[in-house]
Amino acid sequence: MSKYWIIISFLLFFFNLEAQVNKDSIDLRYLEDQIYLSLTYNILTDKPSDVAQNGFSGGVSFGFIKDIPFNENRNFGIGIGLGYAYNAFIQNLKISTENQITLFEAAQDYDTNRFGISALEMPIEIRWRNSTPQKYKFWRVYGGVKLAYVVSAKTIYRDTDENISTKNVSEFNKIQYGLTLSTGFSTWNLYVYYGLNPIFKSVNFNNEKLDLKEFNVGLKFYIM
């Protein structure tokens, strides 16, 4: 995760520089909130009884959203974007492969067990805010959907006897989607994502369908 925190630090530094720029003219055709960064705590929902999270599962995403106002005041419209997301999940679901077959089982005594997903994402937001050409701190409520295409999915499991790593097993859903909500004032915005489709496809776990979904809650920062 260290490389992702380097990215976060750079973006926060860039945000701070952007905030210090003096706007010496009024742009009646202004656009807002076109670069975003979100930091989240990740929760797995619809877990079977034998699956549990047991550590801090975090995520980061950043990208660009094209702001498209619908009205003359430019405070209602949509945003369509493209970005990158990485989400990690620390839990007790051991994933391994044997003879080209992916195995899922509940782990008990282990040192490390997690999976991480890297994805290209496309957020689509319906946007309301009470901004004006002169007001750069304002309330916003942005709700919508997010589509994601998984480019890499990696699992790591370690205990005293085994060190297992897998990458891009076919059971990960390549296409993921869900509902989003960002709301807040100025820099600080509550961000929520609720996944609508499972992280895995066609997986049976202890005679149950493994229907894990993703729920993310955290902060989202916008600039421009």
The 8 nearest C-alpha neighbors of each residue, nearest first, counted from 0:
[[1, 3, 2, 4, 5, 87, 85, 57],
 [2, 0, 4, 3, 5, 6, 7, 8],
 [1, 3, 5, 4, 0, 6, 7, 8],
 [2, 4, 6, 5, 0, 1, 7, 59],
 [3, 5, 7, 1, 6, 2, 8, 0],
 [6, 4, 2, 8, 3, 7, 9, 1],
 [5, 7, 3, 9, 4, 8, 10, 2],
 [8, 6, 4, 10, 5, 9, 11, 3],
 [9, 7, 5, 11, 10, 6, 4, 12],
 [8, 10, 12, 6, 7, 11, 13, 5],
 [9, 11, 13, 7, 12, 8, 14, 6],
 [10, 12, 14, 8, 13, 9, 7, 15],
 [13, 11, 9, 15, 10, 14, 8, 16],
 [12, 14, 10, 16, 11, 15, 17, 9],
 [15, 13, 11, 17, 12, 16, 10, 18],
 [14, 16, 12, 18, 13, 17, 11, 19],
 [17, 15, 13, 19, 18, 14, 12, 20],
 [16, 18, 14, 15, 19, 20, 13, 222],
 [17, 19, 15, 16, 20, 14, 222, 21],
 [20, 18, 16, 17, 21, 15, 14, 22],
 [19, 21, 17, 18, 22, 16, 15, 23],
 [22, 20, 23, 19, 18, 17, 24, 16],
 [21, 23, 24, 20, 25, 133, 19, 26],
 [24, 22, 21, 25, 20, 26, 133, 132],
 [25, 23, 22, 26, 21, 133, 132, 27],
 [26, 24, 132, 27, 133, 23, 22, 29],
 [25, 27, 29, 28, 132, 24, 133, 30],
 [26, 28, 29, 132, 25, 131, 72, 73],
 [29, 27, 26, 30, 73, 132, 71, 72],
 [28, 30, 26, 27, 132, 31, 73, 25],
 [31, 29, 66, 28, 223, 32, 33, 67],
 [32, 30, 223, 33, 66, 29, 222, 221],
 [31, 33, 222, 221, 223, 34, 35, 66],
 [32, 34, 64, 63, 223, 65, 31, 66],
 [35, 33, 63, 222, 221, 32, 62, 64],
 [36, 34, 221, 61, 220, 62, 63, 33],
 [35, 37, 61, 220, 219, 60, 221, 62],
 [36, 38, 219, 60, 218, 59, 220, 61],
 [39, 37, 59, 218, 217, 58, 219, 60],
 [40, 38, 217, 58, 216, 57, 215, 41],
 [39, 41, 57, 216, 215, 56, 217, 58],
 [42, 40, 215, 56, 57, 214, 39, 58],
 [43, 41, 214, 213, 215, 44, 40, 56],
 [42, 44, 213, 212, 211, 214, 46, 41],
 [43, 45, 212, 46, 211, 213, 42, 214],
 [46, 44, 211, 210, 212, 47, 43, 209],
 [45, 47, 44, 211, 50, 48, 43, 210],
 [48, 46, 49, 50, 45, 209, 207, 204],
 [47, 49, 50, 46, 51, 45, 205, 207],
 [50, 48, 47, 105, 51, 46, 91, 92],
 [51, 49, 47, 48, 46, 91, 92, 105],
 [52, 50, 90, 91, 53, 49, 46, 48],
 [53, 51, 90, 89, 54, 91, 50, 43],
 [52, 54, 90, 89, 51, 55, 91, 56],
 [55, 53, 89, 52, 56, 90, 88, 113],
 [54, 56, 57, 89, 53, 40, 88, 41],
 [57, 55, 88, 41, 87, 89, 40, 54],
 [58, 56, 40, 41, 87, 39, 86, 55],
 [57, 59, 86, 39, 85, 38, 87, 40],
 [58, 60, 38, 85, 37, 84, 39, 86],
 [61, 59, 84, 37, 83, 36, 85, 38],
 [62, 60, 36, 35, 82, 83, 37, 84],
 [61, 63, 82, 35, 81, 34, 83, 64],
 [62, 64, 34, 80, 33, 81, 82, 35],
 [80, 65, 63, 33, 79, 78, 34, 66],
 [64, 66, 79, 78, 33, 80, 67, 63],
 [65, 67, 78, 30, 64, 33, 77, 68],
 [66, 68, 77, 76, 78, 65, 69, 30],
 [69, 67, 76, 73, 75, 70, 66, 77],
 [68, 70, 76, 75, 73, 67, 71, 77],
 [71, 69, 73, 72, 68, 75, 74, 76],
 [70, 72, 73, 69, 68, 74, 28, 75],
 [73, 71, 74, 70, 131, 75, 68, 130],
 [74, 72, 68, 70, 71, 75, 69, 76],
 [73, 75, 128, 72, 127, 129, 130, 68],
 [76, 74, 127, 126, 68, 73, 69, 70],
 [75, 77, 68, 69, 126, 67, 125, 74],
 [78, 76, 125, 126, 67, 124, 66, 68],
 [77, 79, 66, 124, 65, 123, 64, 67],
 [80, 78, 123, 64, 65, 122, 124, 77],
 [64, 81, 79, 122, 121, 63, 65, 123],
 [80, 82, 121, 63, 120, 62, 64, 122],
 [81, 83, 62, 120, 61, 119, 63, 121],
 [82, 84, 119, 60, 61, 120, 118, 62],
 [85, 83, 60, 118, 59, 117, 119, 86],
 [84, 86, 117, 59, 58, 116, 60, 118],
 [87, 85, 58, 116, 115, 57, 59, 84],
 [86, 88, 115, 56, 57, 114, 58, 116],
 [87, 89, 56, 113, 114, 90, 115, 86],
 [90, 88, 113, 54, 56, 52, 112, 53],
 [89, 91, 52, 53, 51, 92, 113, 112],
 [90, 92, 106, 105, 51, 50, 93, 112],
 [93, 91, 105, 90, 104, 106, 50, 94],
 [92, 94, 104, 106, 103, 105, 91, 95],
 [95, 93, 103, 102, 92, 104, 154, 101],
 [96, 94, 102, 101, 93, 165, 163, 103],
 [95, 97, 101, 100, 102, 99, 98, 94],
 [96, 98, 100, 99, 101, 95, 102, 94],
 [97, 99, 100, 96, 101, 102, 95, 168],
 [100, 98, 97, 96, 101, 168, 102, 95],
 [99, 101, 97, 96, 98, 102, 95, 168],
 [102, 100, 96, 95, 97, 99, 103, 94],
 [101, 103, 95, 96, 94, 100, 104, 97],
 [104, 102, 94, 93, 204, 92, 101, 95],
 [105, 103, 93, 92, 106, 102, 94, 204],
 [104, 106, 92, 93, 91, 49, 50, 107],
 [105, 107, 91, 93, 92, 104, 108, 109],
 [108, 106, 109, 105, 91, 93, 92, 158],
 [109, 107, 106, 158, 110, 159, 91, 111],
 [110, 108, 158, 111, 157, 107, 106, 112],
 [109, 111, 158, 157, 112, 108, 159, 156],
 [112, 110, 157, 156, 109, 113, 158, 155],
 [111, 113, 156, 155, 89, 90, 91, 157],
 [114, 112, 89, 88, 155, 154, 90, 111],
 [113, 115, 154, 88, 153, 87, 155, 89],
 [114, 116, 87, 153, 86, 152, 88, 154],
 [115, 117, 152, 86, 85, 151, 118, 87],
 [118, 116, 85, 151, 84, 150, 149, 152],
 [119, 117, 149, 150, 84, 148, 83, 147],
 [118, 120, 83, 148, 147, 82, 84, 149],
 [121, 119, 147, 82, 146, 81, 83, 118],
 [120, 122, 81, 146, 80, 145, 147, 82],
 [121, 123, 145, 80, 79, 144, 146, 120],
 [124, 122, 79, 144, 143, 78, 145, 80],
 [125, 123, 143, 78, 142, 77, 141, 126],
 [124, 126, 77, 142, 141, 143, 76, 78],
 [127, 125, 141, 76, 77, 75, 124, 140],
 [126, 128, 75, 140, 74, 139, 141, 76],
 [127, 129, 139, 74, 138, 130, 140, 75],
 [130, 128, 137, 138, 74, 131, 139, 127],
 [129, 131, 137, 128, 134, 74, 135, 132],
 [130, 132, 134, 133, 129, 72, 135, 74],
 [133, 131, 134, 27, 25, 26, 29, 130],
 [134, 132, 131, 135, 25, 130, 26, 22],
 [135, 133, 131, 136, 130, 132, 137, 129],
 [134, 136, 137, 133, 130, 131, 185, 132],
 [137, 135, 185, 134, 184, 138, 130, 186],
 [136, 138, 130, 185, 184, 129, 135, 139],
 [139, 137, 184, 128, 183, 129, 185, 140],
 [138, 140, 128, 182, 183, 127, 141, 184],
 [141, 139, 182, 127, 181, 126, 128, 142],
 [140, 142, 126, 181, 125, 180, 124, 127],
 [143, 141, 180, 124, 125, 179, 181, 140],
 [142, 144, 124, 179, 123, 125, 178, 180],
 [145, 143, 178, 179, 123, 177, 122, 124],
 [144, 146, 122, 176, 177, 121, 123, 178],
 [145, 147, 176, 121, 120, 175, 122, 144],
 [148, 146, 120, 175, 119, 174, 118, 176],
 [147, 149, 174, 119, 118, 173, 150, 120],
 [150, 148, 118, 173, 151, 117, 147, 174],
 [149, 151, 118, 117, 148, 119, 152, 173],
 [150, 152, 117, 149, 167, 116, 153, 118],
 [153, 151, 116, 167, 166, 115, 117, 154],
 [152, 154, 166, 115, 114, 165, 167, 151],
 [153, 155, 114, 165, 164, 113, 115, 166],
 [156, 154, 164, 113, 112, 163, 114, 157],
 [155, 157, 112, 163, 111, 162, 164, 93],
 [158, 156, 162, 111, 110, 161, 109, 163],
 [157, 159, 109, 110, 161, 160, 162, 111],
 [158, 160, 161, 157, 109, 110, 162, 108],
 [161, 159, 158, 162, 157, 109, 163, 110],
 [162, 160, 158, 157, 159, 163, 156, 109],
 [161, 163, 157, 156, 158, 164, 160, 155],
 [164, 162, 156, 155, 161, 157, 95, 165],
 [163, 165, 155, 154, 156, 162, 166, 153],
 [166, 164, 154, 153, 95, 155, 163, 167],
 [165, 167, 153, 152, 168, 154, 164, 151],
 [168, 166, 152, 151, 169, 153, 165, 171],
 [167, 169, 170, 166, 171, 165, 101, 152],
 [168, 170, 171, 167, 172, 101, 200, 173],
 [169, 171, 200, 199, 168, 172, 201, 202],
 [172, 170, 199, 169, 198, 173, 200, 168],
 [171, 173, 199, 174, 198, 200, 170, 175],
 [172, 174, 149, 148, 171, 175, 150, 147],
 [175, 173, 148, 172, 147, 149, 176, 146],
 [176, 174, 147, 146, 196, 148, 173, 172],
 [177, 175, 146, 145, 194, 195, 147, 196],
 [176, 178, 194, 195, 193, 145, 144, 192],
 [177, 179, 144, 193, 192, 143, 145, 194],
 [180, 178, 192, 143, 144, 142, 191, 193],
 [179, 181, 142, 191, 190, 141, 143, 182],
 [182, 180, 190, 141, 189, 140, 188, 142],
 [181, 183, 140, 188, 189, 139, 141, 180],
 [184, 182, 188, 139, 138, 187, 189, 185],
 [183, 185, 138, 137, 187, 186, 188, 139],
 [184, 186, 136, 137, 187, 138, 183, 188],
 [187, 185, 220, 184, 188, 221, 183, 136],
 [188, 186, 185, 183, 184, 220, 218, 219],
 [189, 187, 183, 182, 219, 218, 181, 190],
 [188, 190, 218, 182, 181, 217, 183, 219],
 [189, 191, 181, 218, 217, 219, 216, 180],
 [192, 190, 216, 180, 215, 179, 217, 181],
 [191, 193, 179, 215, 178, 214, 194, 216],
 [194, 192, 214, 178, 177, 213, 195, 179],
 [195, 193, 177, 213, 212, 196, 176, 214],
 [196, 194, 177, 176, 193, 197, 212, 178],
 [195, 197, 194, 175, 212, 176, 198, 177],
 [198, 196, 212, 210, 211, 199, 200, 195],
 [197, 199, 172, 212, 211, 171, 196, 200],
 [200, 198, 171, 172, 197, 170, 202, 210],
 [199, 201, 170, 202, 172, 171, 197, 198],
 [200, 202, 203, 199, 170, 208, 209, 210],
 [201, 203, 209, 200, 208, 204, 199, 170],
 [204, 202, 208, 207, 209, 206, 205, 201],
 [203, 205, 207, 206, 209, 208, 202, 103],
 [206, 204, 207, 203, 104, 208, 49, 47],
 [205, 207, 204, 203, 208, 209, 202, 47],
 [208, 206, 204, 203, 205, 209, 47, 202],
 [207, 209, 203, 210, 202, 204, 206, 201],
 [210, 208, 202, 203, 204, 211, 207, 199],
 [209, 211, 197, 208, 45, 212, 199, 46],
 [212, 210, 45, 197, 46, 44, 198, 209],
 [213, 211, 197, 44, 198, 194, 43, 45],
 [212, 214, 194, 43, 42, 44, 193, 215],
 [213, 215, 193, 42, 192, 41, 194, 43],
 [216, 214, 41, 192, 191, 40, 39, 42],
 [217, 215, 191, 39, 40, 190, 192, 41],
 [216, 218, 39, 190, 38, 40, 189, 191],
 [219, 217, 189, 190, 38, 188, 37, 39],
 [218, 220, 37, 188, 190, 36, 189, 38],
 [219, 221, 36, 35, 186, 37, 187, 188],
 [222, 220, 35, 32, 34, 36, 219, 186],
 [221, 223, 32, 34, 33, 35, 14, 220],
 [222, 32, 31, 33, 34, 221, 30, 17]]
